[in-house]
Amino acid sequence: MNIGHFPPPKQRGLIIHGFILLVLVIIAIIGFVNLSSAEVGPAFLISLLVSLAAFLPIPFFLYRTYALWRADYYMDRDSLAIHWGLRVEDIPLTDIEWIRPADDLAHPLSLPSFRWPGGLLGVRRHPDMGLVEFLAADPKKLLLIATAKRVFVISPDNPAALAQTFARATELGSITPTEAKSVYPSFVVTQAWESGLARYLWLSALFLNLGLFIWASLIIPSTPQVALSPQFVGGALERSVPSSQLILFPVASLLLSITGWIAGLYFYRWEHERVLAFIVWGSSALTGLLFLLAVLFIITTPV
């Protein structure tokens, strides 16, 4: 019999995460657009660094947004399930020793070092309870779930209702005993690495991107100008730029590969969608190869 679910407060955290993502995307786009017209010198380097600094946190905030959006706490007569992105903790009710608000502690609970609205995640050590894992969103609604393994800190929108539901479920008793289950995001990476095809596609994309970086670094010092648009025999030079802008190709290839790797891990979690994961990873490797061919055509085009 399903008793209910008690989601954490999400609205404020989702709004803040969405705003940060929007700002980062705008900065990254502006930076990459400026790279296409910047001359060799400080302006080019600054645009490159700003673009990379804005793009690299995007996957992190995308996952945090997805995790908060899907976050929920489910309770039935057999177990309490905590879902937070790829993190899943399924606790049999018989393993729960007690549930109490964080305000009842004699020693205050230390929050995670890196905390963000809508994301109190991490493991801390408490002098009385030992390891404490946070899977919460709101520091004002923290509820402690004590088990023999560790204490979990959650933040249902209505902590009192969850505590009352636990008391009621305990009185009713378990119908079907369940086993404890812990799933961490790193488990998906480990599981995918065991697949020979996944390893081949990952390593192919990695070596293609490394080769592209090395090749572009070797070309730039020896080739002052390159053509980034079609040149017609006997015609006037239509577009020629400093060769330092070739660094855009390995940078774009690497960013696309990282995005594809993360997207593939998302699909790999489900058996029936793993084909999509392999397609995405294969596309990342193919993209790196196409960028290599693009650089080859550019440097062989007469300037």
Helices and strands as residue ranges (DSSP letters): E 2-5, H 11-35, H 42-55, H 57-70, E 72-76, E 79-84, E 87-92, G 93-95, E 96-101, G 102-104, E 120-126, E 130-136, E 143-147, E 151-154, H 159-172, E 181-183, H 185-193, H 196-222, E 225-227, E 240-242, G 243-247, H 248-268, G 271-273, H 274-300
